[in-house]
Amino acid sequence: MVRIRGSAVLAAAVLAGGGLTIGIPQAQAARVAVTCGEWRWPVKTGSDTDRHTVSRRVEVTSIRYLRSRAAPSSFAGHQDRRFRGAERHTWQLTTRLTQYREEDDGDIHLVIKNSSGNKMIAEIPLGHCVSSRSLWKRQIASARAAFTRHLHVTTSWHYVNRKITLQGLGFFDEIHDVTGQAPNGIELHPVIRVSFP
């Protein structure tokens, strides 16, 4: 019996190495199918060199405020380092979730939008892609569990209109063609807490 990852999976079938592998337990199938990310991955998962500089005080903010932060002029030297400012804060947003899906790197990619229609991205990493060096490893796992308890996750886009509260670390991504990206590339990544008020 094959069911999609994110539901109660008894067995899974995944394309691996050009053949179909059947009967792999869910956790093992996920490891086969997912390639953890590389671009600024330590920063995306809270296992970077500067992780101890991130303020644990949660600052309630808005999409508008985060989108107004100045984007880095260069990412040179910052694959394992955090920029000063937004990346060294823990933020909380209450907003609307409009769409989501699981990405190739295992992250659950959330597109969130404020009442003015301005969007940004939040991402919840997959547990086995988060290093034990991360100060937020357990919180990331808890956030992902909270999200998947409420919403079914697959690699296809799911369109919703749900109020959501997220806590996460600030992160600047490079500007590229990705759904929901803010003009300055700001994200909550990793998300460390999820609730549906």
C-alpha positions as CSV (number, residue, x, y, z in Angstrom):
1,M,0.0,0.0,0.0
2,V,1.5,3.4,-1.0
3,R,0.5,6.6,0.5
4,I,2.0,10.1,0.1
5,R,4.5,11.4,2.6
6,G,3.0,13.6,5.2
7,S,0.0,11.2,5.9
8,A,0.0,8.1,8.0
9,V,2.4,6.1,5.8
10,L,2.6,2.4,6.1
11,A,4.9,2.0,3.1
12,A,6.1,4.2,0.3
13,A,7.2,4.0,-3.3
14,V,9.8,6.4,-4.6
15,L,11.8,6.6,-7.8
16,A,15.4,6.0,-7.0
17,G,18.2,5.4,-9.3
18,G,15.9,5.0,-12.3
19,G,13.9,2.1,-10.7
20,L,10.9,1.9,-8.5
21,T,11.6,1.0,-4.9
22,I,8.6,-0.4,-3.1
23,G,8.0,-1.1,0.6
24,I,10.5,1.4,2.0
25,P,9.4,2.8,5.4
26,Q,8.4,6.5,5.3
27,A,11.5,7.9,7.1
28,Q,13.8,5.9,4.8
29,A,11.9,6.8,1.7
30,A,12.1,10.5,2.6
31,R,15.9,10.2,3.0
32,V,16.1,8.6,-0.5
33,A,13.9,11.2,-2.1
34,V,15.3,14.4,-0.4
35,T,18.6,16.0,-1.0
36,C,19.3,18.5,1.8
37,G,20.1,22.0,0.7
38,E,23.5,23.7,0.3
39,W,23.1,27.4,-0.3
40,R,23.6,29.1,3.2
41,W,22.3,25.8,4.7
42,P,23.9,26.3,8.1
43,V,22.2,29.7,8.4
44,K,18.9,28.3,7.1
45,T,18.9,25.6,9.8
46,G,20.4,27.6,12.7
47,S,23.7,25.6,12.8
48,D,25.9,28.5,11.5
49,T,29.0,29.9,13.2
50,D,27.0,33.0,14.4
51,R,24.0,31.0,15.9
52,H,24.9,32.1,19.5
53,T,24.4,35.8,18.5
54,V,20.7,35.3,17.6
55,S,18.5,37.0,20.2
56,R,16.2,34.6,21.9
57,R,13.8,37.4,22.7
58,V,10.8,37.1,20.3
59,E,10.0,40.3,18.5
60,V,6.4,40.6,17.2
61,T,6.6,42.1,13.7
62,S,4.9,42.4,10.3
63,I,5.5,41.4,6.8
64,R,5.7,45.1,5.9
65,Y,8.5,45.7,8.4
66,L,10.5,42.7,7.3
67,R,10.2,43.6,3.7
68,S,11.5,47.1,4.5
69,R,14.9,45.7,5.8
70,A,17.9,46.4,3.6
71,A,19.0,43.4,1.6
72,P,22.7,42.4,1.6
73,S,24.7,43.8,-1.2
74,S,26.8,40.6,-1.4
75,F,26.7,37.1,0.1
76,A,30.4,36.7,-0.1
77,G,31.7,35.2,3.2
78,H,28.2,34.5,4.5
79,Q,27.5,30.9,3.6
80,D,28.1,30.0,7.3
81,R,27.8,33.5,8.8
82,R,24.8,35.7,9.7
83,F,24.4,39.3,8.6
84,R,23.9,41.8,11.4
85,G,20.3,43.1,11.9
86,A,17.4,41.0,10.8
87,E,19.2,37.7,10.7
88,R,20.2,37.9,14.3
89,H,16.6,38.2,15.6
90,T,13.7,35.8,16.4
91,W,10.6,37.2,14.8
92,Q,6.9,36.4,15.2
93,L,4.2,37.1,12.6
94,T,0.5,36.5,12.6
95,T,-0.7,36.6,9.0
96,R,-2.4,34.6,6.2
97,L,-1.0,31.4,4.8
98,T,-1.9,31.3,1.1
99,Q,0.0,28.3,-0.3
100,Y,2.6,25.7,0.7
101,R,4.4,22.6,-0.5
102,E,7.4,20.4,0.3
103,E,10.5,21.4,-1.7
104,D,13.2,19.1,-3.1
105,D,15.5,19.9,-0.1
106,G,12.7,18.7,2.3
107,D,11.7,22.2,3.5
108,I,8.0,23.0,3.7
109,H,7.8,26.2,1.7
110,L,5.1,28.6,3.0
111,V,3.9,31.6,1.2
112,I,2.4,34.2,3.6
113,K,0.6,37.4,2.7
114,N,-0.5,40.5,4.6
115,S,-3.8,42.4,4.2
116,S,-2.2,44.6,1.5
117,G,-1.3,41.6,-0.6
118,N,2.5,41.8,0.2
119,K,4.1,38.3,0.3
120,M,7.1,36.7,1.8
121,I,8.4,33.2,2.4
122,A,8.7,31.1,5.6
123,E,10.4,27.6,5.6
124,I,10.3,24.7,7.9
125,P,13.3,22.3,7.4
126,L,13.1,18.6,7.5
127,G,14.5,17.1,10.7
128,H,17.2,14.9,9.3
129,C,18.5,17.9,7.3
130,V,19.1,19.9,10.5
131,S,22.5,19.4,12.1
132,S,22.7,18.6,15.8
133,R,24.7,21.8,16.1
134,S,21.5,23.8,15.6
135,L,20.3,25.5,18.7
136,W,16.7,25.1,17.4
137,K,16.7,21.5,16.2
138,R,13.9,20.4,18.6
139,Q,11.9,23.5,18.0
140,I,12.1,23.1,14.2
141,A,10.9,19.5,14.5
142,S,8.0,20.6,16.8
143,A,7.0,23.4,14.4
144,R,7.0,20.9,11.5
145,A,4.9,18.4,13.5
146,A,2.4,21.2,14.4
147,F,2.1,22.2,10.8
148,T,1.6,18.7,9.4
149,R,-1.0,17.9,12.1
150,H,-3.2,20.7,10.6
151,L,-2.4,20.5,6.9
152,H,-1.5,17.7,4.5
153,V,1.9,18.2,2.9
154,T,3.0,16.9,-0.5
155,T,5.4,18.2,-3.2
156,S,2.4,19.8,-5.1
157,W,1.2,23.3,-4.3
158,H,-1.7,23.5,-1.8
159,Y,-3.7,26.7,-1.9
160,V,-5.4,27.8,1.4
161,N,-6.5,30.9,3.2
162,R,-5.6,30.3,6.8
163,K,-4.6,32.6,9.6
164,I,-1.2,31.4,11.0
165,T,1.2,32.5,13.6
166,L,4.9,31.8,13.0
167,Q,8.1,32.3,14.9
168,G,11.3,32.0,13.1
169,L,14.8,33.4,12.5
170,G,15.4,36.1,10.0
171,F,17.2,35.0,6.8
172,F,18.1,36.7,3.5
173,D,18.0,34.5,0.4
174,E,19.4,35.5,-3.0
175,I,16.9,37.0,-5.3
176,H,15.7,34.3,-7.8
177,D,12.5,33.0,-9.4
178,V,10.8,31.5,-6.3
179,T,7.1,31.7,-5.4
180,G,6.3,34.3,-2.8
181,Q,9.7,35.8,-2.4
182,A,9.9,39.3,-0.9
183,P,11.7,42.0,-3.0
184,N,14.6,42.0,-0.5
185,G,14.7,38.2,-0.1
186,I,13.8,38.2,3.6
187,E,12.4,35.0,5.0
188,L,11.6,33.3,8.3
189,H,14.0,30.4,7.9
190,P,14.0,28.3,9.9
191,V,10.5,28.5,11.3
192,I,10.7,27.3,15.0
193,R,7.0,27.6,16.1
194,V,3.7,27.2,14.3
195,S,0.2,27.8,15.5
196,F,-3.2,28.3,13.9
197,P,-5.1,30.8,15.9
